[in-house]
Amino acid sequence: MFRHVLFVLFVTLISNISANGSVFYNKQTGTQDTVSFKSPFYEDNERCFKCHGQNKYEYNNENLGRQVKASMFSERIINRDKFYQSNHKSFSCTDCHSSDYENFPHSGELRMEQMYNCIDCHGNDEKFAQFNFEEIESEYQKSSHFKLEEEGFTCWKCHGPHDYKISIRNTSNLKETILYDNNICLRCHSHYDQFQLLSEKEEINILQKHEWLPNQETHFKSVRCIECHTMVNDTILVAHLIKPKEEAVKGCNECHSRNSLLMSSLYKFQSKEQRQDGFLNGIILNQSYVIGANRNEYLNIISILITGIVLIIIIVHIYFRVIRK
């Protein structure tokens, strides 16, 4: 019972994570999004949010000759605030959806339109070359998730087009990044209704499956699921090759050692940023305990100086107390 309550609290905390600002380049407008960015398509998008931004919508039914109120299908409700905090916030709805949606009521055929995937926009473009999207696509196609594509698994299952935002590069609070990224996994793996859409397997109890993990609560708060369930890749910031559960990391020394895999995954971005200051292990010291990683070259120099000063004092003391006497 205690574990169940703990897990519910954990998922609730993840779901209520605060939003972080992000920067994203819009090829159509030639501008960058910032925290204070105002979408040039705000008014156009309101035509969609008028219905899709709330639980109920109202329209004039010409056949009945009166106004009709109806409930919006839950999966068609788009949170306006989250959209304008996401990486796609500078886009118009019709950048990705057919312009035929501007007509209401919508044609039923529009429900069958093919959605873009990430690589359609992010692939083979010099502006995004530094993020190696082609490598991400290659990794994904080797992933356990790719095997579910015929059942409907796509990029959007993890990266919601209306609310996804980059967190690892745009936050100084690593705990928020961990909660945000883990929530992406738990969206399916802790909600059986979502899980059933892609798999016929029985419901998975996350806490029970991780009973072998010592200090379970601390680990859930301190590392992302992908730290143990993906293959590390130095060319991309976030690994996308999800390994079978049998190949998940279970050895303590994989993380709790000088050559911690966390330096190539969770702490990759921060360690690169701090490497220029010569303080390689700073980010680890602030976030978790790693055996052998708690050395700082500045502290080493200070300790040597202190030791030298103490030796000089001892020598001077011996000189005056023994030799001079």
SELO-339217 format. One record per residue: x, y, z of N, C-alpha, C in turn; residue in one letter. Coordinates in steps of 0.2 Angstrom, whole numbers, plus 5000, padded with zeros to 4 digits. Each point is the difference from the previous one (the first is absolute). Example, Ala and Ser with C-alpha at 12.3 -4.5 7.8 and 13.67 -1.06 7.14 Angstrom:
<pts>
506649725039499650065000500450065000A;499850054996500450065001499650055003S;
</pts>
This chain:
<pts>
500449945000499650065000500450065000M;500650005004500450065001500450014993F;500249954997500350014993499550024995R;499449985000499550034995499950075001H;499950035007500050075001500650044998V;500649975001500650034998500050014993L;499849954996500050004993499550054997F;499550015003499550054998500250075001V;500350015006500350065002500650024995L;500449954998500550014995499850024993F;499549974998499750014993499650075001V;499750025005499750065001500550065000T;500549995003500650055000500250014993L;500149954997500350004993499550044995I;499349995001499550034996500050075001S;500250025006499950075002500750044999N;500449974996500750044999499950074997I;500450045002499950074998500350014993S;499850054996500250004993500750045000A;500449984995500750044999499950034993N;500450065000500150034993500449964995G;499950014994500449974995500150044994S;500549984996500150044994500049954994V;499650034995499949954994499950054994F;500349974995500150044993499449984996Y;499650054998499449994995500350024993N;500049954996500350014993499550044996K;499450005001499550044996500050085002Q;500150015006500050075002500750035001T;500549955000500750035001500150035006G;499749985006500150035006500149945005T;500350025006500149965006499450015005Q;499849955003499650005006500450015006D;499750045004500350025007499449995005T;500250015006499550005005499450064999V;500350054998499550064999499750004993S;500149954996499850004993499350004999F;499750054995499350004999499949974993K;499649954999499949974994499750044995S;500350014994499750044994499349974998P;499949935002499449974998499549995005F;500150045006499549995005499350014999Y;499850054996499350014998499749954996E;500549974995499849954996499849935004D;500549995004499949945004499450005005N;499850065002499450015004499449974997E;500050004993499449974997500049925002R;500549975001500149935002499849995007C;500450055004499949995007499350025003F;499750034996499350025002499649945002K;500149944996499749945002500549955003C;500649994997500549955002500350025007H;499950075002500450025006499549995006G;499449975000499649995006499649944999Q;499749985006499649945000499450004996N;499750054999499450014996500050054995K;499649994995500050054994499350014998Y;499950054996499450024998500050024993E;499549984996500050014993499250014997Y;500050034995499350014997499849944995N;499649965002499749944996499550034995N;500250004994499550034995499449954999E;500249945000499449954999499550005006N;500250025006499550005005499850085001L;500450044997499850075001500150035007G;500549985003500150025007500749995002R;500250045005500749995003500049935004Q;500649964999500049945004500750005004V;499949975006500650005004500249925000K;500749995000500249935000500649995004A;500249945002500649995004500649994995S;500550035001500649984996500349945002M;500249954995500349945002500750025003F;500149965006500650025004500750004997S;500149954995500650004997500150064994E;499450034999500150064995500050075004R;500050005007500150065004500750025000I;500250064998500750025000500150065005I;500449995005500150055005500450064997N;499650065000500350054996500750035004R;500050005006500650025004500649964999D;499949935000500549954998500350014993K;499550014996500250014993500550064999F;499850065003500450064999500650005005Y;500149945003500749995004500449954996Q;499749974995500349944997500550024995S;500449964997500550014995499650024993N;499449984999499750024994499550065001H;500150045005499550065002500050054994K;500550014996500050054995499749984993S;499749945000499749974994499250015000F;499850014994499350004999499749935000S;499449995002499749935000500049974993C;499950044995500049974993500750004997T;500550015004500749984998500049924999D;499749975005500049935001499449964997C;499450045001499449974999499750034993H;499649974997499750024993499650075001S;500150044995499750075000499249995000S;499849944998499349985000499750005006D;500450005006499750005007499750075001Y;500250054996499750075001499350004999E;499749954996499350004999499749965005N;499450025003499649975005499349994998F;499749945001500349945003500549974996P;500549975003500549964996499849944996H;500349994995499849944996500349945003S;499649955000500249945004500649974997G;500250014994500649974996500650035003E;500050065003500650035003500249965006L;499649965003500249955006500649954998R;500049994993500449954997500750034998M;500150065000500650034997500649975004E;500550004996500649975003500450055003Q;500249995007500450045004500750004998M;500450065001500750004999500349975005Y;500649974999500449985006500650055001N;500449995005500550055002500550014994C;500249954997500650004995499750044993I;499450004999499750044994500250075001D;500050035006500250075000500750015002C;500349965005500650005003500649974996H;499849964995500649964997500350044994G;500649994999500450034994499950074999N;500150045006499950075000500650035004D;500450044997500650035003499950035007E;499450035000499850045007500049955005K;499849944999500049955006500549955000F;500550014996500649954999500349985007A;500150055004500349995006499749955005Q;499349994999499649965004500049924997F;500349994994500149934997499349975000N;499550034997499349965000500049944996F;500550004995500049944996500349945004E;500450015005500349955004499549985005E;499650055003499449985004499549954997I;499950024993499549964996500349934999E;500649994999500449944999499949965007S;500250035006499949975006499349975001E;499550054999499349985001499849944996Y;500349994994499849944996500349945003Q;500550005004500249945003499749995007K;499650045002499750005007499449955001S;499949995006499449955001499450044998S;500050065001499450044998499849994993H;500550004995499950004993499649944998F;500149945004499649944998499350015001K;499850065004499250015001499750044995L;500450024995499850054995499349984996E;500049944999499449974996499450015005E;500150005006499450015005499950075001E;500450044998499850075000500550045004G;500649985002500550035004500450054995F;500050065002500450054996500450055004T;500350054998500450055004499550035004C;499450014998499650045004499749975007W;500149935000499949975006500450025006K;500650024999500450035005500150084999C;500050024994500150074999499450044998H;499550015004499450034998500150064996G;499750014994500250054995499750075003P;499550005005499750065002500250025007H;500549965003500250025007500749985001D;500449974996500649975001500550065000Y;500550005005500550065000500649965003K;500650034997500749985002500150025007I;500249955004500150025007500850005002S;500349954997500749995003500550054998I;499850044995500550064998499750065003R;499450015003499850065002499750005007N;500449975004499850005007500750005004T;500050035006500550005005499949955005S;499349985000499849955005499949934997N;500549965001500049934997499549965003L;499750015006499549965003499350014995K;499950064998499450024996500149964993E;500650004997500149964994499949935001T;500249975006499949935001499249985001I;499750045003499349995001499650014993L;500250054997499650014993500249944995Y;500649985000500249954995499749935003D;500049995006499749945002499249994999N;499750065001499350014998499849974993N;500550014996499949984993499949935000I;500449965003500049935001499449975003C;499850045006499549975004499350024997L;500050044995499350024997499749934997R;500449954998499849944998500149945005C;500650005003500249955004499750005007H;499750055002499650005006499350014999S;499750014994499350014999499849944995H;499749955003499849944996499650024994Y;499550055000499650014995500450024994D;500550045001500550024994500449944998Q;500249965005500449944998499749954996F;499350005001499649954996500050014993Q;500050074998500050024993500549974996L;500649985003500649984996500249935002L;499749975005500349935002499449965004S;500049944999499549955003500349975006E;500650035003500349975006499650025006K;500149975005499650025006500350065003E;499650035005500250065003500650005004E;500550044999500650005003500050055006I;500349975006500050035006500850035000N;500150064999500750035000500449995006I;499650015006500449995006500249935001L;499549954999500249935000500549984996Q;500050024994500549984995500750035002K;500050055004500750025002500149995008H;499749945002500249995007500749985002E;500449984995500749995001500450065001W;499750064998500450065000500050035007L;500650005003500150035007499850075000P;499750035006499850075000499650024994N;499549964999499650014994499850074999Q;499750035005499750075000500650054998E;500550005003500650044998500249994993T;500049944997500249994993499550034996H;499449995001499550034996500050084999F;500250035006500050075000500750034997K;500549965000500750024998500249984993S;499749954997500249984993499449994995V;500150014994499549994995499949924999R;499449984997500049934998500549984995C;500150054995500449984995500749995002I;500250025006500749995002500249935000E;499549965002500149935000499749964995C;499650034996499649964995500250024992H;500550045000500250014993500849994999T;500250004994500749994998500350074999M;500550025004500450065000500350014993V;499850074997500350024994500350075001N;500750004998500350075001499850054995D;499749984995499950054994499350045001T;499649975005499450045001499950015007I;499650055002500050025007499549955004L;499549984997499549955004500049944996V;500249945003500049944996499249974998A;499949974995499449984997499949934999H;500649965001500049934999499749975006L;499449985001499749975006500249934999I;500349975005500249935000499549965003K;500049934999499549965003500150005007P;499549985004500150015008500549955002K;500249954997500549955002500750035000E;500150054996500650044999500150065004E;499550015004500050065005500650005004A;500350065002500550005005499849995007V;500449955003499849985007500650005004K;500650024998500650005004500150065003G;500150015007500150065003500650044997C;500549964999500750034998499950044993N;499549984996499950034994499950085000E;499750025006499850075001500550025006C;500149965005500350025006500849994999H;500350034996500749994999500350064996S;500750005000500350064997499850014992R;499949944997499850004993499249994999N;499750045005499349995000499650014993S;499649964998499650014994499650065000L;499950035006499650065000500350064997L;500749995000500450064997499950004992M;499749944997499950004993499250004999S;499650015005499350004999499750065003S;499849995007499750055003500450075001L;500649995002500550065001500450024994Y;499849974994500450014994500050084998K;499450035000500050074998500350045005F;499949995007500250045005500850005000Q;500249935000500849995000500350044995S;499750004994500450034994500050085001K;499550025003499950085002500650015005E;500149965005500450025006500749974998Q;500149964995500749984999500550064998R;499750054997500450064999500350035006Q;499749995006500250035006500549955004D;500149944997500549955003499749975006G;499350005001499749975006499549944997F;500349954998499749944997499449975004L;500150005006499549965004499550045004N;500050074998499650045004499349995000G;499749984994499349985000499849945004I;500549954999499849945004500050015008I;500550045002500050025007499450035003L;499750044996499450045002499349954999N;500149954997499449964998499949935003Q;500649975001500049935002500749985003S;500049945003500649975003500449954995Y;500650024998500349954995500749995003V;500149945001500749985003500550024996I;500550035003500650024996499950074996G;499450035000499950064996500050065004A;500250005006500050065004500750035001N;500350014995500750035000499950064996R;500350065003500050064996500750035000N;500350024994500750015000500150075004E;499550045001500150065004500149985007Y;499649965003500149975006500649965001L;500249974995500749975001500650055001N;499950054996500650055001499950035007I;499450025002500050035006500249955006I;499849944999500349955005500749995001S;500350014994500850004999500350065004I;499750064998500250065003500050005008L;499449975002499950005007500549955004I;500149944996500549955003500750035000T;500150044995500750034999500150065006G;499550045001500050055005500149965007I;499649955001500049965007500849985001V;500349974995500649975000500550065002L;499950064996500550055002499950025007I;499450015003499950025007500449955004I;499949934999500349955004500850015000I;500250014994500850014999500250065004I;499750054999500150065004500049995008V;499549975001499949985008500649965002H;500149954996500649955002500650045001I;500150054995500750045000500050045006Y;499550035002500050055006500049965007F;499749945000499949965006500649965002R;500349974994500549955001500750034998V;500150024994500650024998500350065003I;499550065001500250065003500249995007R;499649955003500049995008500749975001K;
</pts>
